[in-house]
Amino acid sequence: MVRNKVFIFIALLVSVVIVLSGCASPASKDAVVAHNIPITQHHQKSVSVNTQGGSETGAMDSSNISNSDFAKAIEESIVKNGLFTQIIHSGDSDYLLNVTIINMSKPMFGASFTVRMEAAWSLSEQKTKKVVMRDSIESSHTATMGQAFVGVTRLRLAVEGAIQENIRLGLMGISRLHLD
């Protein structure tokens, strides 16, 4: 009798964990776009954006962002905040912005998930290849159980928040530059 109750309890516990874990979903490009950045200086120049270090999110993986969505989110953040006058995809821009995700640490479980991200930001003149900014930017974001009960959703929110904060900090740094 006791063995049956233990077995039923374990089966119930495993079922609850499976239902609550769900499948991972990628970080949304729209959710990581940084709005209302306090821009110090708007640059009357064009820029191309190149990203690396992102990855696709597999069904059994934790939430990630693809390089393509990361680049689009940075570009949209630049446009929405008026940092540069134009985004150029052909490579004939005045500046090239390279952003590489170096590290993204994600928790496995908990009531609150804090994701920490580090990305290398580099801005260079296209013609001369002169680097005008190189910085390692660290950001983090915590998503609580109050924001999302399901763990994979909470993790995705924490990932999105860390990425958005990294974009905000990176673009604020570029806005402080005096470009020719």
N, CA, C and O atoms as a DFTB+ gen file, in Angstrom:
720 C
 N C O
     1  1       0.811      -1.188       0.000
     2  2       0.000       0.000       0.000
     3  2       0.866       1.269       0.000
     4  3       0.609       2.190      -0.774
     5  1       1.880       1.319       0.858
     6  2       2.771       2.471       0.925
     7  2       3.553       2.614      -0.379
     8  3       3.766       3.726      -0.862
     9  1       3.983       1.478      -0.950
    10  2       4.731       1.519      -2.220
    11  2       3.870       2.088      -3.329
    12  3       4.366       2.831      -4.176
    13  1       2.587       1.754      -3.341
    14  2       1.690       2.282      -4.366
    15  2       1.529       3.794      -4.228
    16  3       1.515       4.508      -5.231
    17  1       1.408       4.284      -3.003
    18  2       1.274       5.724      -2.778
    19  2       2.544       6.464      -3.197
    20  3       2.478       7.541      -3.790
    21  1       3.702       5.876      -2.881
    22  2       4.980       6.487      -3.285
    23  2       5.083       6.503      -4.802
    24  3       5.488       7.506      -5.390
    25  1       4.715       5.387      -5.441
    26  2       4.767       5.312      -6.896
    27  2       3.835       6.347      -7.529
    28  3       4.220       7.025      -8.482
    29  1       2.628       6.471      -7.011
    30  2       1.667       7.446      -7.540
    31  2       2.187       8.870      -7.330
    32  3       2.067       9.715      -8.217
    33  1       2.766       9.132      -6.152
    34  2       3.322      10.459      -5.880
    35  2       4.445      10.788      -6.863
    36  3       4.486      11.895      -7.402
    37  1       5.346       9.854      -7.101
    38  2       6.465      10.076      -8.030
    39  2       5.937      10.271      -9.449
    40  3       6.399      11.157     -10.168
    41  1       4.977       9.450      -9.850
    42  2       4.396       9.585     -11.193
    43  2       3.727      10.946     -11.352
    44  3       3.854      11.586     -12.396
    45  1       3.020      11.383     -10.325
    46  2       2.374      12.690     -10.359
    47  2       3.396      13.816     -10.423
    48  3       3.221      14.772     -11.178
    49  1       4.449      13.710      -9.646
    50  2       5.512      14.710      -9.626
    51  2       6.196      14.801     -10.989
    52  3       6.431      15.901     -11.491
    53  1       6.513      13.668     -11.582
    54  2       7.139      13.650     -12.912
    55  2       6.200      14.266     -13.942
    56  3       6.654      15.005     -14.816
    57  1       4.913      13.981     -13.862
    58  2       3.938      14.551     -14.800
    59  2       3.875      16.064     -14.685
    60  3       3.826      16.768     -15.694
    61  1       3.876      16.562     -13.464
    62  2       3.838      18.011     -13.247
    63  2       5.093      18.667     -13.815
    64  3       5.002      19.712     -14.459
    65  1       6.249      18.078     -13.588
    66  2       7.504      18.626     -14.108
    67  2       7.480      18.662     -15.627
    68  3       7.907      19.648     -16.227
    69  1       6.991      17.607     -16.255
    70  2       6.934      17.559     -17.723
    71  2       5.998      18.631     -18.256
    72  3       6.333      19.323     -19.218
    73  1       4.830      18.777     -17.642
    74  2       3.866      19.775     -18.097
    75  2       4.420      21.188     -17.923
    76  3       4.252      22.032     -18.803
    77  1       5.075      21.448     -16.803
    78  2       5.570      22.798     -16.535
    79  2       6.845      23.134     -17.297
    80  3       7.140      24.310     -17.510
    81  1       7.600      22.131     -17.708
    82  2       8.861      22.430     -18.382
    83  2       8.637      22.870     -19.810
    84  3       9.286      23.814     -20.261
    85  1       7.744      22.225     -20.541
    86  2       7.439      22.623     -21.903
    87  2       8.659      22.614     -22.793
    88  3       9.717      22.106     -22.421
    89  1       8.498      23.181     -23.969
    90  2       9.600      23.281     -24.923
    91  2      10.157      24.697     -24.901
    92  3       9.424      25.662     -24.682
    93  1      11.426      24.807     -25.124
    94  2      12.079      26.116     -25.131
    95  2      11.629      26.912     -26.345
    96  3      11.386      26.348     -27.412
    97  1      11.519      28.216     -26.179
    98  2      11.213      29.092     -27.301
    99  2      12.341      30.112     -27.420
   100  3      12.917      30.531     -26.416
   101  1      12.652      30.509     -28.656
   102  2      13.741      31.466     -28.838
   103  2      13.364      32.850     -28.325
   104  3      12.188      33.191     -28.199
   105  1      14.389      33.629     -28.036
   106  2      14.163      35.022     -27.664
   107  2      13.550      35.739     -28.860
   108  3      13.972      35.540     -29.999
   109  1      12.578      36.553     -28.597
   110  2      11.882      37.284     -29.654
   111  2      12.676      38.532     -30.040
   112  3      13.111      39.297     -29.180
   113  1      12.854      38.718     -31.328
   114  2      13.553      39.910     -31.820
   115  2      12.850      41.171     -31.332
   116  3      13.499      42.122     -30.896
   117  1      11.543      41.175     -31.406
   118  2      10.785      42.357     -31.003
   119  2      10.929      42.654     -29.512
   120  3      10.893      43.814     -29.102
   121  1      11.093      41.609     -28.703
   122  2      11.210      41.797     -27.255
   123  2      12.568      42.341     -26.842
   124  3      12.697      42.879     -25.743
   125  1      13.585      42.218     -27.689
   126  2      14.926      42.676     -27.299
   127  2      15.298      44.025     -27.902
   128  3      16.376      44.549     -27.623
   129  1      14.425      44.591     -28.721
   130  2      14.676      45.926     -29.270
   131  2      14.668      46.925     -28.119
   132  3      13.743      46.938     -27.308
   133  1      15.693      47.756     -28.052
   134  2      15.823      48.746     -26.977
   135  2      15.167      50.061     -27.401
   136  3      15.515      50.644     -28.428
   137  1      14.227      50.506     -26.599
   138  2      13.492      51.754     -26.865
   139  2      13.947      52.828     -25.890
   140  3      14.459      52.529     -24.811
   141  1      13.756      54.077     -26.282
   142  2      13.982      55.231     -25.391
   143  2      15.369      55.243     -24.760
   144  3      15.510      55.471     -23.558
   145  1      16.387      54.998     -25.569
   146  2      17.765      55.064     -25.077
   147  2      18.164      56.537     -24.982
   148  3      17.938      57.297     -25.923
   149  1      18.752      56.948     -23.864
   150  2      19.212      58.340     -23.768
   151  2      20.452      58.552     -24.653
   152  3      21.582      58.318     -24.223
   153  1      20.223      58.990     -25.868
   154  2      21.288      59.180     -26.858
   155  2      21.963      60.523     -26.606
   156  3      21.307      61.564     -26.577
   157  1      23.273      60.488     -26.427
   158  2      24.050      61.705     -26.203
   159  2      24.278      62.446     -27.514
   160  3      24.143      63.668     -27.577
   161  1      24.626      61.691     -28.566
   162  2      24.959      62.303     -29.843
   163  2      24.431      61.428     -30.976
   164  3      24.752      60.242     -31.053
   165  1      23.617      62.020     -31.857
   166  2      23.118      61.328     -33.045
   167  2      24.170      61.474     -34.140
   168  3      24.672      62.573     -34.380
   169  1      24.504      60.368     -34.804
   170  2      25.561      60.379     -35.813
   171  2      24.958      60.456     -37.212
   172  3      24.130      59.629     -37.595
   173  1      25.385      61.458     -37.960
   174  2      24.905      61.659     -39.326
   175  2      25.713      60.789     -40.294
   176  3      26.285      61.277     -41.268
   177  1      25.740      59.520     -40.004
   178  2      26.520      58.539     -40.770
   179  2      25.682      57.282     -40.971
   180  3      24.617      57.124     -40.373
   181  1      26.180      56.395     -41.820
   182  2      25.525      55.106     -42.026
   183  2      26.326      54.015     -41.324
   184  3      27.513      54.180     -41.046
   185  1      25.655      52.893     -41.041
   186  2      26.304      51.796     -40.333
   187  2      25.795      50.463     -40.872
   188  3      24.642      50.349     -41.287
   189  1      26.654      49.476     -40.861
   190  2      26.299      48.082     -41.136
   191  2      26.491      47.313     -39.837
   192  3      27.394      47.619     -39.059
   193  1      25.646      46.318     -39.602
   194  2      25.703      45.550     -38.362
   195  2      26.010      44.093     -38.671
   196  3      25.386      43.477     -39.535
   197  1      26.985      43.557     -37.945
   198  2      27.358      42.149     -38.068
   199  2      27.343      41.543     -36.667
   200  3      27.912      42.111     -35.734
   201  1      26.690      40.385     -36.520
   202  2      26.633      39.736     -35.207
   203  2      27.148      38.307     -35.295
   204  3      27.072      37.654     -36.336
   205  1      27.672      37.845     -34.168
   206  2      28.157      36.472     -34.036
   207  2      27.871      35.994     -32.620
   208  3      27.550      36.790     -31.738
   209  1      27.990      34.689     -32.413
   210  2      27.847      34.131     -31.078
   211  2      26.440      33.735     -30.702
   212  3      26.235      33.075     -29.683
   213  1      25.458      34.127     -31.509
   214  2      24.086      33.713     -31.257
   215  2      23.897      32.280     -31.734
   216  3      24.773      31.712     -32.387
   217  1      22.759      31.706     -31.404
   218  2      22.469      30.351     -31.877
   219  2      20.970      30.123     -31.917
   220  3      20.201      30.785     -31.220
   221  1      20.579      29.184     -32.738
   222  2      19.175      28.807     -32.846
   223  2      18.761      28.084     -31.562
   224  3      19.605      27.520     -30.865
   225  1      17.484      28.102     -31.259
   226  2      16.961      27.405     -30.090
   227  2      16.348      26.084     -30.534
   228  3      15.395      26.053     -31.312
   229  1      16.912      25.002     -30.026
   230  2      16.362      23.683     -30.308
   231  2      15.226      23.368     -29.344
   232  3      15.097      24.014     -28.305
   233  1      14.394      22.368     -29.685
   234  2      13.236      22.014     -28.866
   235  2      13.633      21.622     -27.447
   236  3      12.906      21.919     -26.499
   237  1      14.762      20.968     -27.291
   238  2      15.197      20.532     -25.962
   239  2      16.319      21.412     -25.415
   240  3      16.987      21.042     -24.450
   241  1      16.521      22.559     -26.021
   242  2      17.579      23.491     -25.644
   243  2      16.980      24.578     -24.754
   244  3      15.764      24.648     -24.576
   245  1      17.848      25.425     -24.198
   246  2      17.343      26.592     -23.478
   247  2      17.217      27.737     -24.473
   248  3      17.752      27.663     -25.579
   249  1      16.517      28.787     -24.085
   250  2      16.232      29.914     -24.961
   251  2      17.512      30.598     -25.424
   252  3      18.406      30.871     -24.623
   253  1      17.592      30.872     -26.716
   254  2      18.722      31.561     -27.336
   255  2      18.189      32.599     -28.310
   256  3      16.979      32.725     -28.498
   257  1      19.103      33.344     -28.930
   258  2      18.739      34.245     -30.015
   259  2      19.653      33.938     -31.189
   260  3      20.850      33.717     -31.005
   261  1      19.101      33.924     -32.387
   262  2      19.906      33.669     -33.581
   263  2      20.699      34.922     -33.927
   264  3      20.341      36.029     -33.524
   265  1      21.778      34.735     -34.677
   266  2      22.573      35.886     -35.114
   267  2      21.725      36.846     -35.946
   268  3      21.850      38.064     -35.819
   269  1      20.873      36.297     -36.789
   270  2      20.022      37.122     -37.646
   271  2      19.066      37.982     -36.818
   272  3      18.949      39.182     -37.064
   273  1      18.381      37.381     -35.836
   274  2      17.461      38.151     -35.002
   275  2      18.199      39.158     -34.116
   276  3      17.696      40.250     -33.849
   277  1      19.392      38.779     -33.668
   278  2      20.198      39.692     -32.850
   279  2      20.575      40.925     -33.677
   280  3      20.446      42.053     -33.200
   281  1      21.037      40.715     -34.907
   282  2      21.404      41.828     -35.797
   283  2      20.192      42.707     -36.089
   284  3      20.291      43.933     -36.050
   285  1      19.046      42.087     -36.384
   286  2      17.830      42.858     -36.681
   287  2      17.392      43.681     -35.477
   288  3      16.933      44.812     -35.638
   289  1      17.527      43.131     -34.275
   290  2      17.144      43.867     -33.064
   291  2      18.070      45.066     -32.841
   292  3      17.612      46.141     -32.451
   293  1      19.363      44.884     -33.087
   294  2      20.309      46.004     -32.963
   295  2      19.984      47.071     -34.004
   296  3      19.944      48.259     -33.686
   297  1      19.751      46.648     -35.246
   298  2      19.416      47.599     -36.310
   299  2      18.141      48.375     -35.986
   300  3      18.092      49.595     -36.143
   301  1      17.119      47.667     -35.538
   302  2      15.860      48.336     -35.204
   303  2      16.041      49.287     -34.023
   304  3      15.421      50.350     -33.983
   305  1      16.876      48.917     -33.071
   306  2      17.162      49.793     -31.927
   307  2      17.883      51.056     -32.398
   308  3      17.595      52.150     -31.913
   309  1      18.810      50.913     -33.334
   310  2      19.527      52.065     -33.893
   311  2      18.546      53.006     -34.581
   312  3      18.593      54.219     -34.378
   313  1      17.657      52.440     -35.397
   314  2      16.682      53.244     -36.135
   315  2      15.701      53.925     -35.182
   316  3      15.476      55.130     -35.294
   317  1      15.118      53.183     -34.255
   318  2      14.114      53.741     -33.333
   319  2      14.677      54.871     -32.473
   320  3      13.952      55.791     -32.094
   321  1      15.970      54.796     -32.170
   322  2      16.585      55.802     -31.315
   323  2      17.361      56.855     -32.095
   324  3      17.920      57.775     -31.499
   325  1      17.404      56.734     -33.419
   326  2      18.048      57.732     -34.271
   327  2      19.544      57.853     -34.063
   328  3      20.102      58.940     -34.213
   329  1      20.213      56.740     -33.714
   330  2      21.652      56.808     -33.440
   331  2      22.452      57.090     -34.708
   332  3      23.343      57.939     -34.699
   333  1      22.145      56.385     -35.802
   334  2      22.754      56.631     -37.111
   335  2      21.626      56.989     -38.069
   336  3      20.466      56.665     -37.814
   337  1      21.961      57.658     -39.171
   338  2      20.927      58.071     -40.116
   339  2      20.462      56.929     -41.003
   340  3      19.339      56.954     -41.507
   341  1      21.320      55.918     -41.202
   342  2      20.951      54.867     -42.132
   343  2      21.636      53.544     -41.784
   344  3      22.792      53.516     -41.361
   345  1      20.895      52.449     -41.974
   346  2      21.443      51.098     -41.863
   347  2      21.669      50.608     -43.285
   348  3      20.759      50.661     -44.111
   349  1      22.871      50.135     -43.574
   350  2      23.195      49.630     -44.915
   351  2      23.612      48.173     -44.790
   352  3      24.447      47.823     -43.956
   353  1      23.019      47.328     -45.628
   354  2      23.308      45.896     -45.576
   355  2      24.375      45.459     -46.572
   356  3      24.883      44.341     -46.480
   357  1      24.716      46.309     -47.508
   358  2      25.662      45.918     -48.564
   359  2      27.122      46.019     -48.144
   360  3      27.991      45.487     -48.835
   361  1      27.414      46.679     -47.047
   362  2      28.799      46.841     -46.608
   363  2      29.418      48.149     -47.056
   364  3      30.582      48.410     -46.750
   365  1      28.675      48.982     -47.772
   366  2      29.184      50.274     -48.232
   367  2      28.843      51.399     -47.259
   368  3      28.638      52.541     -47.669
   369  1      28.786      51.080     -46.000
   370  2      28.424      52.073     -44.984
   371  2      29.655      52.823     -44.507
   372  3      30.786      52.447     -44.814
   373  1      29.421      53.885     -43.752
   374  2      30.524      54.649     -43.162
   375  2      31.199      53.857     -42.039
   376  3      32.418      53.903     -41.872
   377  1      30.374      53.126     -41.268
   378  2      30.891      52.380     -40.112
   379  2      30.392      50.938     -40.128
   380  3      29.337      50.628     -40.682
   381  1      31.178      50.077     -39.508
   382  2      30.804      48.679     -39.324
   383  2      30.747      48.393     -37.835
   384  3      31.723      48.595     -37.113
   385  1      29.590      47.918     -37.382
   386  2      29.407      47.544     -35.981
   387  2      29.413      46.024     -35.893
   388  3      28.547      45.358     -36.460
   389  1      30.394      45.480     -35.180
   390  2      30.476      44.044     -34.928
   391  2      30.115      43.802     -33.471
   392  3      30.683      44.419     -32.570
   393  1      29.154      42.890     -33.243
   394  2      28.758      42.536     -31.882
   395  2      28.796      41.016     -31.779
   396  3      28.124      40.312     -32.534
   397  1      29.588      40.525     -30.839
   398  2      29.746      39.082     -30.646
   399  2      29.340      38.703     -29.233
   400  3      29.875      39.228     -28.256
   401  1      28.384      37.782     -29.137
   402  2      28.006      37.264     -27.824
   403  2      29.131      36.341     -27.373
   404  3      29.405      35.322     -28.006
   405  1      29.775      36.709     -26.273
   406  2      30.895      35.929     -25.743
   407  2      30.388      34.878     -24.763
   408  3      30.833      33.730     -24.779
   409  1      29.462      35.281     -23.920
   410  2      28.981      34.370     -22.891
   411  2      27.554      34.736     -22.519
   412  3      27.189      35.909     -22.450
   413  1      26.753      33.695     -22.279
   414  2      25.420      33.904     -21.736
   415  2      25.180      32.791     -20.728
   416  3      24.968      31.635     -21.094
   417  1      25.218      33.162     -19.445
   418  2      25.013      32.152     -18.406
   419  2      23.551      32.151     -17.999
   420  3      22.961      33.192     -17.708
   421  1      22.976      30.937     -17.987
   422  2      21.551      30.765     -17.704
   423  2      21.390      29.743     -16.586
   424  3      22.061      28.711     -16.582
   425  1      20.511      30.026     -15.647
   426  2      20.264      29.063     -14.569
   427  2      19.450      27.870     -15.082
   428  3      18.775      27.960     -16.108
   429  1      19.524      26.779     -14.366
   430  2      18.772      25.581     -14.743
   431  2      17.403      25.532     -14.057
   432  3      16.439      25.028     -14.633
   433  1      17.317      26.050     -12.839
   434  2      16.050      26.023     -12.106
   435  2      16.069      27.109     -11.048
   436  3      17.122      27.655     -10.721
   437  1      14.900      27.416     -10.519
   438  2      14.783      28.404      -9.452
   439  2      13.504      29.195      -9.587
   440  3      12.832      29.139     -10.617
   441  1      13.170      29.933      -8.546
   442  2      11.975      30.774      -8.576
   443  2      12.224      32.032      -9.398
   444  3      11.325      32.515     -10.087
   445  1      13.424      32.556      -9.327
   446  2      13.836      33.699     -10.137
   447  2      15.016      33.257     -10.999
   448  3      15.931      32.584     -10.525
   449  1      14.980      33.642     -12.250
   450  2      16.071      33.307     -13.171
   451  2      16.827      34.583     -13.513
   452  3      16.244      35.539     -14.024
   453  1      18.116      34.597     -13.231
   454  2      18.965      35.720     -13.633
   455  2      19.900      35.236     -14.730
   456  3      20.679      34.303     -14.535
   457  1      19.812      35.884     -15.885
   458  2      20.683      35.572     -17.021
   459  2      21.725      36.678     -17.113
   460  3      21.401      37.864     -17.071
   461  1      22.975      36.267     -17.239
   462  2      24.093      37.200     -17.401
   463  2      24.656      37.034     -18.801
   464  3      24.843      35.918     -19.286
   465  1      24.920      38.162     -19.440
   466  2      25.402      38.144     -20.814
   467  2      26.612      39.049     -20.942
   468  3      26.684      40.107     -20.317
   469  1      27.559      38.621     -21.757
   470  2      28.704      39.463     -22.110
   471  2      28.835      39.449     -23.623
   472  3      28.813      38.391     -24.252
   473  1      28.972      40.631     -24.196
   474  2      29.144      40.754     -25.643
   475  2      30.273      41.729     -25.942
   476  3      30.451      42.731     -25.250
   477  1      31.026      41.417     -26.977
   478  2      32.106      42.286     -27.440
   479  2      31.535      43.210     -28.514
   480  3      31.010      42.743     -29.525
   481  1      31.638      44.501     -28.297
   482  2      31.156      45.515     -29.235
   483  2      32.357      46.210     -29.858
   484  3      33.273      46.640     -29.156
   485  1      32.345      46.315     -31.176
   486  2      33.436      46.971     -31.894
   487  2      32.845      47.797     -33.033
   488  3      32.078      47.283     -33.847
   489  1      33.205      49.072     -33.086
   490  2      32.773      49.954     -34.168
   491  2      34.008      50.443     -34.899
   492  3      34.938      50.960     -34.281
   493  1      34.018      50.283     -36.212
   494  2      35.184      50.713     -36.997
   495  2      34.744      51.451     -38.254
   496  3      33.653      51.236     -38.782
   497  1      35.631      52.326     -38.713
   498  2      35.393      53.031     -39.965
   499  2      35.569      52.025     -41.100
   500  3      36.535      51.262     -41.111
   501  1      34.657      52.022     -42.033
   502  2      34.730      51.041     -43.128
   503  2      35.937      51.284     -44.033
   504  3      36.641      50.340     -44.391
   505  1      36.179      52.534     -44.402
   506  2      37.249      52.829     -45.370
   507  2      38.632      52.581     -44.790
   508  3      39.465      51.936     -45.427
   509  1      38.885      53.087     -43.590
   510  2      40.234      53.009     -43.016
   511  2      40.432      51.782     -42.124
   512  3      41.560      51.446     -41.764
   513  1      39.341      51.123     -41.774
   514  2      39.355      49.969     -40.844
   515  2      39.798      50.368     -39.433
   516  3      40.089      49.507     -38.602
   517  1      39.847      51.671     -39.170
   518  2      40.236      52.171     -37.854
   519  2      39.133      51.857     -36.839
   520  3      37.969      52.193     -37.055
   521  1      39.504      51.216     -35.740
   522  2      38.565      50.901     -34.678
   523  2      38.371      52.145     -33.822
   524  3      39.331      52.682     -33.268
   525  1      37.128      52.600     -33.718
   526  2      36.836      53.803     -32.933
   527  2      36.229      53.464     -31.574
   528  3      36.178      54.312     -30.683
   529  1      35.766      52.214     -31.416
   530  2      35.257      51.761     -30.127
   531  2      35.420      50.252     -30.039
   532  3      35.099      49.518     -30.974
   533  1      35.914      49.817     -28.923
   534  2      35.980      48.381     -28.623
   535  2      35.685      48.245     -27.139
   536  3      36.378      48.814     -26.295
   537  1      34.641      47.477     -26.839
   538  2      34.224      47.372     -25.447
   539  2      33.577      46.015     -25.194
   540  3      32.884      45.469     -26.052
   541  1      33.815      45.494     -24.019
   542  2      33.137      44.291     -23.564
   543  2      32.011      44.755     -22.654
   544  3      32.254      45.389     -21.628
   545  1      30.785      44.436     -23.032
   546  2      29.628      44.932     -22.293
   547  2      28.943      43.761     -21.603
   548  3      28.579      42.764     -22.227
   549  1      28.779      43.921     -20.284
   550  2      28.105      42.910     -19.485
   551  2      26.734      43.427     -19.081
   552  3      26.567      44.595     -18.732
   553  1      25.764      42.534     -19.137
   554  2      24.406      42.888     -18.744
   555  2      23.771      41.685     -18.061
   556  3      24.257      40.559     -18.171
   557  1      22.688      41.943     -17.363
   558  2      21.949      40.849     -16.732
   559  2      20.491      41.260     -16.602
   560  3      20.140      42.438     -16.669
   561  1      19.657      40.245     -16.414
   562  2      18.240      40.506     -16.197
   563  2      17.660      39.351     -15.395
   564  3      18.017      38.193     -15.609
   565  1      16.770      39.673     -14.476
   566  2      16.119      38.662     -13.648
   567  2      14.630      38.632     -13.965
   568  3      13.958      39.663     -13.970
   569  1      14.129      37.430     -14.228
   570  2      12.695      37.214     -14.416
   571  2      12.204      36.404     -13.223
   572  3      12.820      35.412     -12.834
   573  1      11.100      36.833     -12.654
   574  2      10.579      36.192     -11.446
   575  2       9.396      35.281     -11.754
   576  3       8.821      35.316     -12.842
   577  1       9.058      34.475     -10.774
   578  2       7.924      33.580     -10.907
   579  2       6.628      34.376     -11.078
   580  3       5.671      33.884     -11.675
   581  1       6.599      35.592     -10.560
   582  2       5.432      36.457     -10.736
   583  2       5.234      36.882     -12.183
   584  3       4.115      37.177     -12.601
   585  1       6.320      36.913     -12.946
   586  2       6.224      37.265     -14.362
   587  2       5.813      36.073     -15.221
   588  3       5.095      36.228     -16.209
   589  1       6.266      34.899     -14.842
   590  2       5.938      33.683     -15.595
   591  2       6.108      32.479     -14.675
   592  3       7.180      32.268     -14.107
   593  1       5.053      31.700     -14.536
   594  2       5.118      30.531     -13.669
   595  2       5.922      29.410     -14.316
   596  3       6.678      28.711     -13.641
   597  1       5.757      29.243     -15.626
   598  2       6.436      28.168     -16.346
   599  2       7.917      28.525     -16.519
   600  3       8.248      29.622     -16.970
   601  1       8.794      27.600     -16.159
   602  2      10.237      27.840     -16.159
   603  2      10.811      28.256     -17.497
   604  3      11.632      29.172     -17.547
   605  1      10.402      27.607     -18.598
   606  2      10.983      27.951     -19.903
   607  2      10.580      29.360     -20.319
   608  3      11.355      30.056     -20.974
   609  1       9.384      29.783     -19.950
   610  2       8.949      31.149     -20.261
   611  2       9.736      32.145     -19.428
   612  3      10.174      33.177     -19.937
   613  1       9.916      31.838     -18.144
   614  2      10.696      32.705     -17.251
   615  2      12.127      32.840     -17.761
   616  3      12.698      33.930     -17.724
   617  1      12.714      31.734     -18.240
   618  2      14.079      31.779     -18.773
   619  2      14.134      32.629     -20.038
   620  3      15.059      33.423     -20.207
   621  1      13.157      32.473     -20.926
   622  2      13.127      33.279     -22.150
   623  2      13.030      34.760     -21.811
   624  3      13.714      35.577     -22.428
   625  1      12.196      35.121     -20.842
   626  2      12.070      36.527     -20.432
   627  2      13.391      37.062     -19.878
   628  3      13.761      38.203     -20.153
   629  1      14.096      36.251     -19.105
   630  2      15.388      36.669     -18.548
   631  2      16.424      36.838     -19.659
   632  3      17.210      37.785     -19.636
   633  1      16.428      35.925     -20.630
   634  2      17.349      36.025     -21.771
   635  2      17.048      37.295     -22.565
   636  3      17.956      38.057     -22.897
   637  1      15.765      37.519     -22.866
   638  2      15.381      38.717     -23.620
   639  2      15.774      39.992     -22.889
   640  3      16.259      40.939     -23.508
   641  1      15.571      40.023     -21.591
   642  2      15.933      41.211     -20.810
   643  2      17.422      41.477     -20.803
   644  3      17.848      42.628     -20.897
   645  1      18.232      40.412     -20.693
   646  2      19.697      40.578     -20.702
   647  2      20.174      41.073     -22.067
   648  3      21.057      41.927     -22.146
   649  1      19.592      40.538     -23.136
   650  2      19.977      40.967     -24.491
   651  2      19.580      42.422     -24.704
   652  3      20.380      43.219     -25.195
   653  1      18.357      42.772     -24.342
   654  2      17.891      44.152     -24.520
   655  2      18.770      45.139     -23.746
   656  3      19.103      46.208     -24.258
   657  1      19.138      44.787     -22.529
   658  2      19.997      45.659     -21.725
   659  2      21.378      45.788     -22.359
   660  3      21.970      46.867     -22.332
   661  1      21.901      44.700     -22.930
   662  2      23.203      44.744     -23.580
   663  2      23.153      45.679     -24.790
   664  3      24.066      46.476     -25.004
   665  1      22.088      45.577     -25.574
   666  2      21.915      46.474     -26.726
   667  2      21.825      47.919     -26.252
   668  3      22.461      48.800     -26.830
   669  1      21.048      48.168     -25.215
   670  2      20.897      49.532     -24.682
   671  2      22.245      50.111     -24.259
   672  3      22.580      51.242     -24.610
   673  1      23.014      49.328     -23.505
   674  2      24.318      49.802     -23.032
   675  2      25.297      50.007     -24.188
   676  3      26.052      50.980     -24.198
   677  1      25.286      49.103     -25.151
   678  2      26.181      49.232     -26.302
   679  2      25.891      50.476     -27.119
   680  3      26.809      51.203     -27.500
   681  1      24.620      50.723     -27.388
   682  2      24.260      51.888     -28.183
   683  2      24.461      53.196     -27.417
   684  3      24.783      54.223     -28.015
   685  1      24.271      53.162     -26.101
   686  2      24.585      54.349     -25.299
   687  2      26.068      54.675     -25.398
   688  3      26.440      55.844     -25.505
   689  1      26.911      53.662     -25.363
   690  2      28.361      53.863     -25.500
   691  2      28.725      54.472     -26.838
   692  3      29.567      55.367     -26.910
   693  1      28.094      53.992     -27.897
   694  2      28.355      54.540     -29.235
   695  2      27.859      55.979     -29.321
   696  3      28.470      56.802     -30.003
   697  1      26.772      56.291     -28.646
   698  2      26.241      57.653     -28.706
   699  2      27.143      58.664     -28.025
   700  3      27.027      59.863     -28.279
   701  1      28.033      58.207     -27.171
   702  2      28.976      59.108     -26.497
   703  2      30.216      59.405     -27.345
   704  3      31.023      60.261     -26.983
   705  1      30.371      58.704     -28.466
   706  2      31.528      58.906     -29.338
   707  2      31.387      60.169     -30.174
   708  3      30.275      60.580     -30.505
   709  1      32.504      60.776     -30.512
   710  2      32.536      61.898     -31.434
   711  2      33.077      61.380     -32.749
   712  3      34.290      61.282     -32.935
   713  1      32.168      61.044     -33.672
   714  2      32.573      60.481     -34.963
   715  2      32.769      61.588     -35.982
   716  3      32.061      62.595     -35.962
   717  1      33.731      61.397     -36.873
   718  2      34.001      62.402     -37.917
   719  2      32.901      62.424     -38.945
   720  3      32.960      63.206     -39.894
